[in-house]
Amino acid sequence: MNLNDRKFVMVSSTASAVDPDSPTEFHYWESDGLVWGSYTGDTVIQGRFVGTREGEDVQISYVHALKAGGTAAGRSSSRLETGEDGLLRLVEEFSFDGDDTPHVSVCRELAR
């Protein structure tokens, strides 16, 4: 399993409503367990993340510019799952810096 050049879209989040017509899209890159990428859409103008992957566990730190103004940053821990269709899902537990409220989001891989 490798996340290099894979794209995902957010399908649900406890932090905000997900716009099904314009969900946040994530583009992942990976090399030797180092993970990084970018994201945009829905409530985010532009975001970046960096972290690590060990097996099915992905740990990242992120920061993004909000369409409503300002920025947000935080950390997340994701679990990779393989769906029946062979595509990956990321089940992510995350929190924003300065707010200990736990959130959960689910992203599904876009078919290549």
N, C-alpha and C positions, 0 to 999 in steps of 0.2 A: 504494500500500500504506500502510495506517495501522493502528496498534495500538489506537486509541481504542475503549474499551468491549469489548475482546476478552478471552475467558477461555480459559485453557489448563490442562491437567492434565499432571503429570509421568508419563512412561511408563517411564523408566529413569534410573539415576544410579549413578555409580561411587562416590559418597560414602556411600550407604546403600541398603538394599533398599526398593523402592517397594511399598507395600500397594495391590494393584489394587482393593480394596474401598473404600479411603479415601486416594487419592493426593493429594498436595499440589496445590491449585488456585490458580492465579494470575489476578488480574484486572488488566489493563493499561489505562492511559489514555495518550493522546498529544496534544500540541498543539505545532505548529511545531518538531518534532524533539525536544522535551522529553518524556521517558517517565517515568511513575511508576505505582505500584500497590501492591497488597497480596497476601498469600498466607497460606494456612492448610491444615492437614490433615497426615496421616501423622505425622511427628515434630515438626511445628511448631504451636505454639499460635497465634501471630500474627507476621506478617512484613511489612516494608515495603521498597520499593526506589525509587530515583530514578536517572535517567541520561539518555542521549541516543540517538537513532537517526539514522544517516546511511545511506540506501539500505537494504541488507539487514543492516547491522551495528548491533547494539544493545549499548551499554556501560552497565552499571549498578553501583551500590553497594547493598548490602542489609544488613539486620540482622533477626534474628528471635529470639523466645523459644521455647525448646525444651520439649517435653513432659517430657523427662527432667530438666529444671531448667537454669537458666543461659540464656545467650544466645550467639549466633554471628553474626558479621558477615564481610563480604568483598566481593569484586568479581568481576564476570563479563563475558565477551564472548560475545555470541550471534550466530548467523547465522540469518536468517529464510529458510525454504524454503517453497515451495508444493507441497503434495502433489497426487497425481493426482485426489483428490476436491475440490480447490480450497481445502481448509483449510490453514492455516499450521502450520508446525512451527518450534520454536526449538531449535537445537542449541547448547548452552551450555558453554563452557569456564569454570570458576570455581575459586577458591581461597578458603580462609578466612583471615582476618587471623591472623597468628602461625603459620601453617602453609603452607609453600610447595608442598605436595602438589597437583598439578593434578588436577582432576576434570572429568567430562563428564556432562551430563544432556541428556535429550531430552524436550521437552514438545510435546503436540499440541493444536491449537485445538479447543474444543468447538463443535459446530454451533450456529448462532444460531437 
